[in-house]
């Protein structure tokens, strides 16, 4: 048996052990209990994968009394609905997450309707795609969330989370209640907001039950 084959076999065994641990960890998570999504669904669906990564970055806030919701549909006018990717209700406020599992270069301004994703091709060519301003998108979510909860002053943060596969090239945010981050920086990005106490546990449970 060659040394190359032994190394290959060892890598396969280690990968299987790691995967089994990840599946077990996932099956015990609140994300799994809330969404009922299978591990394979999350692995191969970009949207669900982004939501789960948000939860993985922040699940330790559950020990602080926080509650999470995913794929939350809220009523709008004309019997339509708007869908929020993820919500964390914490004693420091409510965090509304918009997950953008995009790669490439990202260009955007909070005041512009459209942002741009540039995917580099051969040489210096780039394929450019426009997408709706995620800050505005989340602003709509928060508008109807406030209406649902009867919460019309501050206390709600808009968190736009891009994947680690992208790079912010020219992105400008002006609002203090908007947090733009990548997945690997998410926990650090909201940490400074989580020290104050605005909601007690009774209020957190009330909002969770309403949603």
C-alpha positions in Angstrom: 0.0 0.0 0.0 1.6 3.3 -1.1 2.1 6.2 1.2 0.0 8.4 -1.1 -3.0 6.1 -0.8 -2.6 6.0 3.0 -2.6 9.8 3.2 -5.6 9.9 0.9 -7.5 7.4 3.1 -6.6 9.3 6.3 -7.9 12.5 4.7 -11.2 10.8 3.8 -11.6 9.4 7.3 -10.9 12.8 8.9 -13.3 14.5 6.6 -16.1 11.9 7.5 -15.4 12.5 11.2 -15.6 16.3 10.8 -18.8 16.0 8.7 -20.5 13.8 11.3 -19.7 16.3 14.0 -21.0 19.1 11.9 -24.2 17.2 11.2 -24.7 16.4 14.9 -24.1 20.0 15.9 -26.5 21.2 13.3 -29.2 18.7 14.3 -29.0 20.0 17.9 -29.2 23.7 16.9 -32.2 26.0 17.4 -31.9 26.8 13.7 -32.8 23.2 12.8 -35.6 23.1 15.4 -37.1 26.3 14.1 -36.7 25.9 10.3 -36.9 22.1 10.0 -34.4 22.3 7.2 -32.2 19.3 6.7 -28.4 19.6 6.9 -28.2 18.8 3.1 -30.7 21.6 2.4 -28.5 24.1 4.2 -25.3 22.8 2.6 -26.6 23.2 -1.0 -29.0 26.1 -0.8 -27.1 29.5 -0.7 -30.0 31.3 1.0 -30.4 28.8 3.8 -26.6 28.5 4.1 -26.4 32.2 4.7 -29.1 32.2 7.3 -27.5 29.3 9.2 -24.1 31.0 9.2 -25.7 34.1 10.8 -27.1 31.8 13.5 -23.7 30.1 14.0 -22.1 33.4 14.5 -24.6 34.6 17.1 -26.1 31.6 18.8 -24.2 32.3 22.0 -26.6 35.2 22.6 -29.2 32.6 23.4 -27.4 32.2 26.7 -28.2 35.9 27.2 -31.9 35.3 26.7 -32.0 36.1 22.9 -34.6 34.5 20.6 -34.1 33.8 16.9 -36.6 33.7 14.0 -36.0 32.7 10.4 -38.0 33.3 7.2 -40.5 35.5 9.0 -43.3 36.6 6.7 -45.0 39.9 7.7 -48.3 41.2 6.2 -48.1 44.3 3.9 -50.9 46.2 2.1 -53.0 44.5 -0.5 -52.7 41.1 1.3 -49.0 40.8 0.2 -46.2 39.7 2.5 -42.5 40.6 3.0 -40.0 38.0 4.1 -37.2 38.6 6.7 -34.3 36.2 6.5 -33.4 36.2 10.2 -34.3 38.2 13.3 -32.6 38.2 16.7 -34.6 39.6 19.6 -32.1 40.6 22.3 -32.2 42.7 25.5 -30.3 45.4 23.6 -32.8 45.6 20.7 -34.1 43.8 17.7 -31.6 42.8 14.9 -33.1 42.3 11.4 -30.7 40.4 9.1 -30.7 40.5 5.3 -28.4 37.8 4.0 -26.6 38.3 0.7 -24.6 35.2 -0.2 -22.8 37.0 -3.1 -19.2 36.7 -4.4 -17.1 39.1 -6.4 -16.7 42.9 -5.9 -19.6 44.9 -4.3 -20.3 48.5 -5.1 -23.1 50.5 -3.6 -24.4 53.6 -1.8 -27.2 53.7 0.8 -28.9 56.4 -1.2 -28.9 54.6 -4.5 -31.6 52.2 -5.7 -29.3 49.7 -7.3 -26.0 48.2 -6.2 -23.5 46.3 -8.4 -21.8 42.9 -8.2 -18.8 42.5 -10.4 -17.5 39.0 -11.1 -14.0 38.9 -12.5 -13.5 37.0 -15.7 -10.4 36.3 -17.8 -7.9 39.1 -17.9 -9.4 42.3 -16.6 -13.0 41.6 -17.8 -15.8 41.6 -15.3 -19.4 40.5 -15.5 -21.6 43.1 -13.7 -25.0 42.4 -12.2 -27.3 45.0 -10.6 -29.3 44.1 -7.5 -31.7 46.1 -5.4 -30.2 48.1 -2.6 -30.3 45.7 0.4 -30.5 48.6 2.9 -33.7 49.7 1.3 -34.9 46.1 1.1 -34.4 45.7 4.8 -35.9 49.1 5.5 -39.2 47.7 4.1 -38.9 44.7 6.3 -38.4 46.9 9.4 -41.3 49.2 8.5 -43.7 46.2 8.7 -42.0 44.7 11.6 -42.5 47.9 13.6 -46.2 47.9 12.6 -46.6 44.3 13.7 -44.9 44.9 17.1 -46.3 48.4 17.6 -42.7 49.5 18.1 -42.4 52.9 16.4 -39.2 54.4 17.9 -35.6 53.2 17.8 -34.4 49.8 19.1 -34.3 48.0 15.7 -31.0 47.5 13.8 -30.7 46.7 10.1 -27.9 44.2 9.6 -26.8 43.5 6.0 -24.6 40.4 5.9 -22.6 39.5 2.8 -20.6 36.3 2.3 -16.9 36.0 2.9 -16.5 35.3 -0.9 -17.1 39.0 -1.8 -15.0 42.2 -1.3 -16.5 45.6 -0.6 -14.9 47.9 -3.2 -16.9 51.1 -2.9 -19.8 50.8 -0.4 -21.1 53.8 1.5 -23.5 53.7 4.5 -24.7 56.8 6.3 -27.3 55.6 8.9 -26.3 54.8 12.5 -28.8 52.0 12.7 -27.5 50.1 9.6 -24.7 47.6 10.1 -23.0 46.4 6.9 -20.6 43.4 7.4 -19.3 40.2 6.0 -20.0 36.9 7.6 -16.6 36.5 9.3 -17.0 39.9 11.0 -20.7 39.6 12.0 -20.2 38.8 15.7 -17.7 41.6 16.1 -19.8 44.1 14.1 -22.8 43.9 16.4 -21.0 43.4 19.7 -20.7 47.1 20.5 -24.5 47.4 20.3 -25.3 44.5 22.6 -24.2 45.9 26.0 -27.2 48.1 26.7 -30.4 46.8 28.2 -33.6 48.0 26.5 -35.9 44.9 26.7 -36.4 42.6 29.7 -37.0 38.9 29.2 -40.8 39.3 29.3 -40.7 41.8 26.5 -38.4 39.5 24.4 -40.8 36.6 24.9 -43.8 38.8 24.0 -42.2 39.9 20.7 -41.1 36.4 19.9 -44.7 35.1 20.4 -46.2 37.9 18.3 -43.9 36.9 15.4 
